Amino acid sequence: MSEFEIEILHLTSIQLKIFKELSYGKSITRGTLAKKLNIPYTTIYDNLIKLQLKKFVRQYSRKTNKIRGRSSVFWYMPRYVLKVFRKFRESEPTEGMKKDLDELFEKGIEIFAKVFHIHVSGNLSKLDINRLLEFAEKYKGDELDKKIKSYFY
């Protein structure tokens, strides 16, 4: 992935490593993630929070069997992000995908466009990238979540 792509996605190299690890579809604790990626625990936590704010990851707690133990917090990638990511990870860019991307721009589905860009790098024009950035600014928070869910479910 080039510096240009990282800048467009507004993700750091650490966030991209976390994103890739979670893209396998399994939930994982930040301690396990820190060991796998050989990145300090606190750095992992800070970046997971940033990814959560961008709607790329979510978390849930689960009680452990330990006496007096705290709940374990697991991080995972939401189903709608995984679905899109997997679809394009295994595909070569085609005209149909370009058409899909245009349709998604019309609907304002930012995450789809961003994940699409990860794997179709170099095939998007400056106009496409500018449109992507405009939609990223236009739709935020719950409104974006509703748009994405309505498209995929």
BELMOGI-V72235 format. One record per run of one state. SS is the DSSP state (H for helix, E for strand, L for the rest). FROM is the first residue (numbers start at 1). TO is the last residue. Records with the same first field share a line. If there is no record, write none. Layout:
SS=FROM-TO, FROM-TO
This chain:
L=1-2, 10-12, 23-27, 38-40, 54-57, 63-71, 77-78, 90-94, 108-109, 120-125, 139-140, 153-153
H=3-9, 13-22, 30-37, 41-53, 79-89, 95-107, 110-119, 126-138, 141-152
E=28-29, 58-62, 72-76
